[in-house]
Amino acid sequence: MSETNKNSIAFLFGAGISQSSLISTQSLTEKILSAENVVHLSGGYFLHPNPKIFEDIDVRGLVPKIQELIKIIIADFSNHYMFSDSGMNYEDIYYLINSIYEEENGEYANPIISKYCDSFREKYARLFKAKFSDFGDLRLIDLASEALNYIRNLIAINLSKPAASLDHLNFLSEIHADESLSKIYIFTLNHDILIEQYCNNKIVLSDGFIPDGNGNRIWSAKSFNEKFSLLKLHGSINWYRMIGQDLYDDRTVIYGSPKRGHDEPLIIIGRFNKLQEYTRSINFELQCLFANQLDQTNNLIISGYSFGDQGINSRLIHWALGSRERRIFVIHKDPDDLIKNARPAIRKIFSFLIKKDKVIYVKDFITKDTKWSDIKKFLLNKY
């Protein structure tokens, strides 16, 4: 084991680590389905206590049309998710609508999806009719695009609300203070900013963004210089695309002050479409950094992740089989059930690694009472 590997450790966090403080996947799905108090303005989708006053401003009547589109998608495909523990949630809905959108814009070339789109246009022609005769009818690509924007906006709105508590992240301070560690890599699949909020004024971290001199922070893949590193593999609700004079000058930015306008948060949502997203723009850089940073350690602690992302799973498999010294610690109350519902490829590899004592289960959840000293003691006992 190299000196670097001895003195570094990595964590991979999924939605489970945030849900106790923010909103559950199920509750977020319900809010997206209900569209309660949602209004559409030129800058996107927002919440307002009296949405009726905006009905005439939304000249295309997009919110009810999007609601109907989502209901149709659920009716057509819910049977596929019948035996899933989590059922059909907003990630599945986004993936299915995105498949329609990518087919319509030419990015996909799938005859099955194409046939579904043709049938949809014919069967639900009323959905595309303009609310007012002065405005042209919608196309399927327009409706799908707006539905994706709607889901992204509602996710950002709900994840931006104040957290109930950040106490479950107290162990991060203890880890940062551990002088035996030279590098701490935090990989998260969450879009929220709980970790950044917790670290503010407590922990100096490298998150890939540097000051631009104008009060904002811009993405720089070479800026991970601190002991504590945070890599957000699915983007973040406070990441936006800053439009430059031309495409060469476009940047990913965290604005110094709130700015919504026409911006959509740069977050990855969905299922198998994530594999394609990982090859695009900043997401490709994030995946390269994930691979490189993960290779700097032999110990990975995973919590809150359901092992449902094929791209992330493939990276974990490649890393785990890269050295016999590498180990994965899974923190979960019922790890057997967790792995039973994981994707087949990683379930098979875990079965092999468990026999080699390279995947170790910690039957617990990360809470406000979690101590790094206890986790570390467990790790040391497994050497």
ZADREN-886919 format. One line per field, with one value per residue (C-alpha): residue number from 1; residue in one letter; x, y, z. Coordinates in pm, whole numbers, padded with zeros to 5 digits. Example, Ala and Ser with C-alpha at 12.3 -4.5 7.8 and 13.67 -1.06 7.14 Angstrom:
2
resi: 1; 2 $
resn: A; S $
east: 01230; 01367 $
north: -00450; -00106 $
up: 00780; 00714 $
END
This chain:
383
resi: 1; 2; 3; 4; 5; 6; 7; 8; 9; 10; 11; 12; 13; 14; 15; 16; 17; 18; 19; 20; 21; 22; 23; 24; 25; 26; 27; 28; 29; 30; 31; 32; 33; 34; 35; 36; 37; 38; 39; 40; 41; 42; 43; 44; 45; 46; 47; 48; 49; 50; 51; 52; 53; 54; 55; 56; 57; 58; 59; 60; 61; 62; 63; 64; 65; 66; 67; 68; 69; 70; 71; 72; 73; 74; 75; 76; 77; 78; 79; 80; 81; 82; 83; 84; 85; 86; 87; 88; 89; 90; 91; 92; 93; 94; 95; 96; 97; 98; 99; 100; 101; 102; 103; 104; 105; 106; 107; 108; 109; 110; 111; 112; 113; 114; 115; 116; 117; 118; 119; 120; 121; 122; 123; 124; 125; 126; 127; 128; 129; 130; 131; 132; 133; 134; 135; 136; 137; 138; 139; 140; 141; 142; 143; 144; 145; 146; 147; 148; 149; 150; 151; 152; 153; 154; 155; 156; 157; 158; 159; 160; 161; 162; 163; 164; 165; 166; 167; 168; 169; 170; 171; 172; 173; 174; 175; 176; 177; 178; 179; 180; 181; 182; 183; 184; 185; 186; 187; 188; 189; 190; 191; 192; 193; 194; 195; 196; 197; 198; 199; 200; 201; 202; 203; 204; 205; 206; 207; 208; 209; 210; 211; 212; 213; 214; 215; 216; 217; 218; 219; 220; 221; 222; 223; 224; 225; 226; 227; 228; 229; 230; 231; 232; 233; 234; 235; 236; 237; 238; 239; 240; 241; 242; 243; 244; 245; 246; 247; 248; 249; 250; 251; 252; 253; 254; 255; 256; 257; 258; 259; 260; 261; 262; 263; 264; 265; 266; 267; 268; 269; 270; 271; 272; 273; 274; 275; 276; 277; 278; 279; 280; 281; 282; 283; 284; 285; 286; 287; 288; 289; 290; 291; 292; 293; 294; 295; 296; 297; 298; 299; 300; 301; 302; 303; 304; 305; 306; 307; 308; 309; 310; 311; 312; 313; 314; 315; 316; 317; 318; 319; 320; 321; 322; 323; 324; 325; 326; 327; 328; 329; 330; 331; 332; 333; 334; 335; 336; 337; 338; 339; 340; 341; 342; 343; 344; 345; 346; 347; 348; 349; 350; 351; 352; 353; 354; 355; 356; 357; 358; 359; 360; 361; 362; 363; 364; 365; 366; 367; 368; 369; 370; 371; 372; 373; 374; 375; 376; 377; 378; 379; 380; 381; 382; 383 $
resn: M; S; E; T; N; K; N; S; I; A; F; L; F; G; A; G; I; S; Q; S; S; L; I; S; T; Q; S; L; T; E; K; I; L; S; A; E; N; V; V; H; L; S; G; G; Y; F; L; H; P; N; P; K; I; F; E; D; I; D; V; R; G; L; V; P; K; I; Q; E; L; I; K; I; I; I; A; D; F; S; N; H; Y; M; F; S; D; S; G; M; N; Y; E; D; I; Y; Y; L; I; N; S; I; Y; E; E; E; N; G; E; Y; A; N; P; I; I; S; K; Y; C; D; S; F; R; E; K; Y; A; R; L; F; K; A; K; F; S; D; F; G; D; L; R; L; I; D; L; A; S; E; A; L; N; Y; I; R; N; L; I; A; I; N; L; S; K; P; A; A; S; L; D; H; L; N; F; L; S; E; I; H; A; D; E; S; L; S; K; I; Y; I; F; T; L; N; H; D; I; L; I; E; Q; Y; C; N; N; K; I; V; L; S; D; G; F; I; P; D; G; N; G; N; R; I; W; S; A; K; S; F; N; E; K; F; S; L; L; K; L; H; G; S; I; N; W; Y; R; M; I; G; Q; D; L; Y; D; D; R; T; V; I; Y; G; S; P; K; R; G; H; D; E; P; L; I; I; I; G; R; F; N; K; L; Q; E; Y; T; R; S; I; N; F; E; L; Q; C; L; F; A; N; Q; L; D; Q; T; N; N; L; I; I; S; G; Y; S; F; G; D; Q; G; I; N; S; R; L; I; H; W; A; L; G; S; R; E; R; R; I; F; V; I; H; K; D; P; D; D; L; I; K; N; A; R; P; A; I; R; K; I; F; S; F; L; I; K; K; D; K; V; I; Y; V; K; D; F; I; T; K; D; T; K; W; S; D; I; K; K; F; L; L; N; K; Y $
east: 00000; 00143; 00191; -00080; -00328; -00249; -00322; -00631; -00991; -01296; -01670; -01955; -02287; -02629; -02974; -03016; -02772; -02975; -03336; -03360; -03281; -03454; -03721; -03759; -03764; -04127; -04233; -04046; -04220; -04558; -04488; -04391; -04709; -04940; -04796; -04951; -04898; -04670; -04674; -04494; -04334; -04079; -03796; -03915; -04137; -04194; -04413; -04673; -04950; -05206; -05118; -05452; -05340; -05079; -05311; -05338; -04961; -04891; -05020; -04956; -05110; -04800; -04843; -05168; -05031; -04716; -04927; -05127; -04811; -04672; -05000; -04995; -04634; -04719; -05026; -04828; -04521; -04601; -04640; -04268; -04191; -04453; -04199; -03949; -03918; -03930; -04196; -04195; -04045; -03944; -03612; -03800; -04047; -03764; -03581; -03888; -03972; -03606; -03614; -03897; -03711; -03384; -03570; -03748; -03431; -03239; -02997; -03156; -03218; -03449; -03733; -03932; -03929; -03999; -04308; -04428; -04385; -04589; -04865; -04855; -04897; -05199; -05365; -05314; -05340; -05540; -05229; -05059; -05341; -05264; -05441; -05507; -05560; -05297; -05024; -04903; -04959; -04696; -04483; -04406; -04044; -04165; -04387; -04116; -03857; -04085; -04165; -03792; -03744; -04043; -03898; -03553; -03700; -03915; -03621; -03410; -03691; -03752; -03386; -03315; -03540; -03368; -03254; -03417; -03070; -02710; -02612; -02585; -02277; -02090; -01860; -01709; -01543; -01393; -01261; -01111; -00935; -00781; -00409; -00344; -00534; -00363; -00654; -01029; -01234; -01608; -01808; -02178; -02466; -02688; -02791; -02842; -02583; -02598; -02230; -02126; -02353; -02209; -01849; -01901; -01668; -01578; -01389; -01188; -01278; -01198; -01518; -01379; -01480; -01256; -01335; -01379; -01318; -01681; -01831; -01900; -01709; -01629; -01545; -01177; -01098; -00741; -00839; -00869; -00581; -00723; -00714; -01094; -01228; -01593; -01695; -02064; -02106; -02466; -02420; -02576; -02882; -02652; -02453; -02549; -02421; -02280; -02318; -02009; -01959; -01949; -01935; -01562; -01638; -01925; -01854; -02009; -02068; -02188; -02335; -02242; -02601; -02924; -02988; -03253; -03373; -03367; -03104; -03168; -02963; -02695; -02808; -02825; -03161; -03301; -03186; -03000; -02980; -02715; -02470; -02501; -02488; -02158; -01991; -02099; -01939; -01853; -02000; -01717; -01462; -01639; -01620; -01248; -01183; -01390; -01174; -00847; -00934; -01075; -00747; -00567; -00715; -00766; -01064; -01410; -01702; -02048; -02368; -02711; -02650; -02881; -02635; -02881; -02654; -02483; -02213; -02117; -02138; -01902; -01649; -01674; -01624; -01323; -01168; -01238; -01080; -00780; -00596; -00634; -00575; -00890; -01196; -01549; -01736; -02114; -02299; -02663; -02910; -03005; -02715; -02839; -03166; -02975; -02754; -03044; -03208; -02887; -02808; -02711; -02349; -02247; -02450; -02243; -01911; -02006; -02081; -01724; -01566; -01755; -01595; -01257; -01343; -01313; -01672; -01759; -02103; -02153; -02511; -02599; -02710; -02521; -02693; -02608; -02459; -02219; -01856; -01559; -01362; -01607; -01596; -01217; -01191; -01406; -01184; -00865; -01006; -01063; -00703 $
north: 00000; 00340; 00616; 00819; 00535; 00484; 00846; 00908; 00798; 00842; 00863; 00816; 00962; 00907; 01051; 00857; 01083; 01399; 01285; 01309; 01682; 01777; 01593; 01227; 01099; 00997; 01337; 01516; 01294; 01378; 01751; 01717; 01520; 01761; 02085; 02260; 02638; 02604; 02886; 02919; 03250; 03332; 03253; 02904; 02739; 02891; 02852; 03114; 03098; 03222; 03068; 03165; 03527; 03407; 03197; 03458; 03516; 03148; 03186; 02820; 02675; 02464; 02349; 02150; 02013; 01892; 01737; 01546; 01434; 01295; 01115; 00955; 00842; 00688; 00512; 00374; 00253; 00208; -00170; -00190; -00053; -00261; -00489; -00218; -00141; 00232; 00216; 00480; 00810; 01140; 00997; 00734; 00992; 01224; 00941; 00842; 01199; 01262; 00958; 01124; 01455; 01301; 01105; 01416; 01627; 01357; 01253; 00910; 00678; 00424; 00298; 00178; 00525; 00679; 00462; 00557; 00926; 00887; 00712; 00975; 01260; 01095; 00981; 01300; 01568; 01786; 01836; 02032; 02278; 02640; 02795; 03108; 03110; 03383; 03141; 02841; 02484; 02301; 02023; 01706; 01818; 02148; 01972; 01722; 01999; 02202; 01895; 01836; 02202; 02178; 01876; 02036; 02361; 02188; 01979; 02293; 02476; 02193; 02117; 02487; 02503; 02527; 02193; 02063; 02002; 01956; 01766; 01437; 01583; 01652; 01358; 01555; 01797; 01505; 01356; 01688; 01722; 01373; 01444; 01089; 01172; 01378; 01373; 01325; 01271; 01326; 01209; 01287; 01208; 01465; 01794; 01975; 02198; 02057; 01963; 02309; 02471; 02255; 02324; 02700; 02863; 02516; 02329; 02468; 02254; 02224; 02194; 02271; 02638; 02945; 03321; 03499; 03848; 03951; 03796; 03462; 03133; 02946; 02581; 02486; 02114; 02184; 02355; 02053; 02148; 02132; 01838; 01813; 01759; 01763; 01627; 01653; 01384; 01472; 01848; 02092; 02312; 02617; 02537; 02729; 02782; 03131; 03228; 03392; 03585; 03251; 02882; 02905; 03146; 02956; 02863; 02665; 02909; 02944; 03293; 03508; 03627; 03448; 03454; 03247; 03427; 03183; 02960; 02595; 02432; 02198; 01871; 01517; 01347; 01021; 00664; 00525; 00868; 00945; 00728; 00966; 01273; 01154; 01206; 01570; 01897; 01936; 01593; 01427; 01622; 01515; 01150; 01179; 01344; 01076; 00803; 00984; 01079; 00737; 00583; 00780; 00568; 00205; 00264; 00377; 00430; 00432; 00557; 00650; 00502; 00237; 00111; 00197; 00408; 00193; 00450; 00494; 00118; 00052; 00295; 00128; -00217; -00103; 00059; -00232; -00486; -00263; -00378; -00655; -00394; -00197; -00224; -00092; -00025; 00000; 00179; 00065; -00080; -00366; -00414; -00754; -00599; -00305; -00526; -00755; -00456; -00325; -00352; -00708; -00630; -00479; -00737; -01010; -00835; -00767; -01136; -01208; -00927; -01019; -01363; -01192; -00965; -00664; -00547; -00499; -00407; -00161; -00217; 00139; 00476; 00803; 01022; 01312; 01054; 00910; 00946; 00925; 00767; 00474; 00432; 00454; 00195; -00039; 00020; -00046; -00369; -00490; -00445 $
up: 00000; -00095; 00161; -00011; 00021; 00388; 00474; 00266; 00272; 00049; 00112; -00134; -00022; -00178; -00114; 00209; 00392; 00317; 00341; 00719; 00696; 00372; 00173; 00085; -00273; -00229; -00095; -00373; -00629; -00476; -00500; -00865; -00938; -00755; -00903; -00603; -00620; -00923; -01176; -01507; -01599; -01867; -01625; -01538; -01279; -00935; -00627; -00540; -00277; -00532; -00869; -01028; -01070; -01319; -01536; -01812; -01812; -01884; -02239; -02324; -02009; -01955; -01594; -01649; -01977; -01801; -01526; -01785; -01966; -01641; -01564; -01909; -01864; -01527; -01667; -01962; -01772; -01402; -01444; -01522; -01174; -00992; -00825; -00740; -00368; -00435; -00706; -00977; -00864; -01021; -01145; -01349; -01480; -01582; -01758; -01961; -02063; -02144; -02374; -02566; -02577; -02699; -02966; -03086; -03104; -03288; -03011; -02978; -03271; -03114; -03336; -03035; -02879; -03218; -03257; -02908; -02995; -03313; -03121; -02845; -03093; -03248; -02927; -02725; -02993; -02753; -02537; -02812; -02877; -02793; -02495; -02700; -03075; -03123; -03020; -03218; -03108; -02907; -03050; -02857; -02819; -02666; -02414; -02319; -02283; -02057; -01846; -01790; -01695; -01462; -01279; -01250; -01117; -00855; -00738; -00698; -00515; -00267; -00204; -00147; 00158; 00499; 00638; 00955; 01095; 00989; 01302; 01112; 00943; 01268; 01200; 00908; 01151; 01340; 01016; 00908; 01244; 01217; 01172; 01052; 00732; 00464; 00219; 00253; -00063; -00042; -00344; -00336; -00570; -00399; -00557; -00226; -00059; 00295; 00305; 00184; 00444; 00719; 00617; 00596; 00854; 00989; 00719; 00429; 00131; -00237; -00437; -00783; -00791; -00766; -00741; -01075; -00937; -00983; -00672; -00840; -00842; -01162; -01222; -01237; -01244; -01128; -00802; -00570; -00340; 00013; 00253; 00229; -00123; -00233; -00574; -00668; -00933; -01021; -01019; -00776; -00735; -00722; -01038; -01350; -01699; -01749; -02114; -02264; -02588; -02767; -02674; -02596; -02313; -02147; -01786; -01501; -01218; -00861; -00842; -00545; -00513; -00609; -00982; -01151; -01463; -01753; -01592; -01519; -01240; -01373; -01220; -01355; -01301; -01432; -01477; -01776; -01941; -01679; -01873; -02166; -01943; -01795; -02134; -02167; -02062; -01692; -01617; -01811; -01606; -01288; -01390; -01472; -01136; -00964; -01117; -01041; -00684; -00602; -00715; -00441; -00163; -00072; 00158; 00050; 00288; 00127; 00290; 00159; -00187; -00334; -00602; -00878; -01099; -01362; -01434; -01069; -01012; -01304; -01158; -00816; -00970; -01172; -00865; -00628; -00863; -00928; -00615; -00358; -00086; -00161; 00062; 00062; 00386; 00342; 00623; 00620; 00870; 00637; 00392; 00272; 00155; 00007; -00209; -00301; -00473; -00633; -01004; -01109; -01207; -00875; -00681; -00848; -00779; -00417; -00371; -00480; -00273; 00045; 00036; 00011; 00306; 00076; 00122; 00487; 00619; 00903; 01019; 01108; 00969; 00977; 01237; 01468; 01705; 01446; 01554; 01321; 01605; 01609; 01231; 01233; 01508; 01300; 00997; 01190; 01333; 00978; 00864 $
END
